[in-house]
Amino acid sequence: MPDTRKVAAASVEPILHRAARVEDAVHRVRERRARKRGLLPTIVPYTGYGGPGWVRVLSRVLLTRTGALEGTDSSNVRGWRSFTSVPVEKAAVSVELGGVVHRVRADRGGVLDVRIEADLTPGWHLATLTTEGSRPVEAPFFVIDPDARFGIVSDIDDTVMVTSLPRPLLAAWNTFVLNEHARRPVPGMAVLYERLNASNPGCPVVYLSTGAWNVAPTLSRFLSRNLYPAGPLLLTDWGPTHDRWFRSGRLHKQQSLERLAEEFPRLKWLLVGDDGQHDEELYGSFLAEHPENVAAVAIRQLSPSEAVLAGGRSRADHASDDAIPWVAAPDGAGLWDQLQARQRHRH
């Protein structure tokens, strides 16, 4: 019989912003009505990661008609329908890892993001998640080898996936209208990541985006369909936070990079982004503060039409040096050639 352990909350909950309190009240009304209609708690698993002695488990708890993944939000529902799902506020979730059951809670939006103690071997593993008697689901996670020294952090929009939309409409269009079949991969990027992954055994690949957790299943299917290496998605949640009206996508990326640097101090990351948003400035700041955690920076250059739709190119100017390469090209093949050339030059 598995052990049962309760994971304590990391900190005292902050006082909520008025907008967040209103949002919570609306969610509670929707949840009560959904439960009266017979909707059942369902866990949507996301890909997590871990290190020696710990695992970061990610998922979301929603109410669905069947209480199962097949035919529900996690597998077939996409676009605007993923945002009409009803989250379960502070759902109690059981996470089984290696025969030990940990009792944890999701946040106010139904998102479970918790660090659990677990001593597992490097590589892919599965955690079994249940809530309120729901059907068990398996959430994959990748335990990073402590001997690994290289990893990839990649943006998504206009870096691995062509959006070709004005920035003000980008999030709404990609979220509420398109599905993964209608999105196009950036040429050569999947090959670039696969080559880097193959030449660096145990290399973790982390996809960092300002997208909402609601579209994680769609993004995961897009990445898998287009042969990108598997890896965790670090997304955010829409709506107000405890202290502001709207979440800051830039702050989400900055905090995620800082967390990775703290969790894996011996890893050097290849930071991949594009020149149409704030990636260059964000990566430049991280490089200045954590040069020991950066292997190189690779920026995908937007085409002239993409740059117009994105509102122009970044004006950031970062000089590359022999220690930490900074390369830019319009596609994955160009980035690979430049990274290889810089490596040959250093040797």
C-alpha angles and dihedrals in degrees: 000000000000122000117249121219131176118221110217122224113267096225145354112283114254124238107271126241113247091249090053091051090052091049091050091051091052091049091051092052091048092047093051092049093046092051090050088054089055100255113158133217112262130182118223106201123217128193114265136182140214149182138213107326100358145065132200107219119199130189144122132235117221137165115247136172097249103028088231136098098237109099094357136107095291099056113024109006111094142155117023092353091068088064095051092062115113114239121214109234115231092345116192108239131188115213118193117201122170094340094312120111116211121197111218139157134231120229129256091283095049093256116140113206109159138151114224130188111245131146105216135157119257116273138048122339138166130232119202114225130192136167132187092349093309122156111278116256129192120233115197122220136176120227107209116227111245087223092057114110103177134058141160128237111190135186115219115207110074090352103072098357127048111229104169093188135119109269094240090058099035101089095042095046097045092043104041104027117025130065127201093270091062095052123090126217120233106255115262098001096109090050091048092053093044092051092049091045093050094047093049110051112215092018111162119218116205121188110210117191142156088229121120124258088243091076097044094106091051093048091046091053091048092052093046094045091052094046099249114157114266117256144138121291114222105200134155138227127255124237135042125334129211091277110023144040097244135019118253111236091195092052089049091056093045093050092046091054091048090051093051090050090052095045096045108028093166096052123098113207131211101220111210124189143126137260096240100079134024098294095111093050092043094048091044091055092047091048091052092051099037110026089153089064098050124084095175143324120238119191122193108217115223120230116251091261092046090048091053091051091046091054096255136309126297113268092211114132116199120171115218121225136190093263100054117017121219111196135174134192138149095248145015095268092056092048091050092051092050094046090050092047091051091049092051090048092053091052 
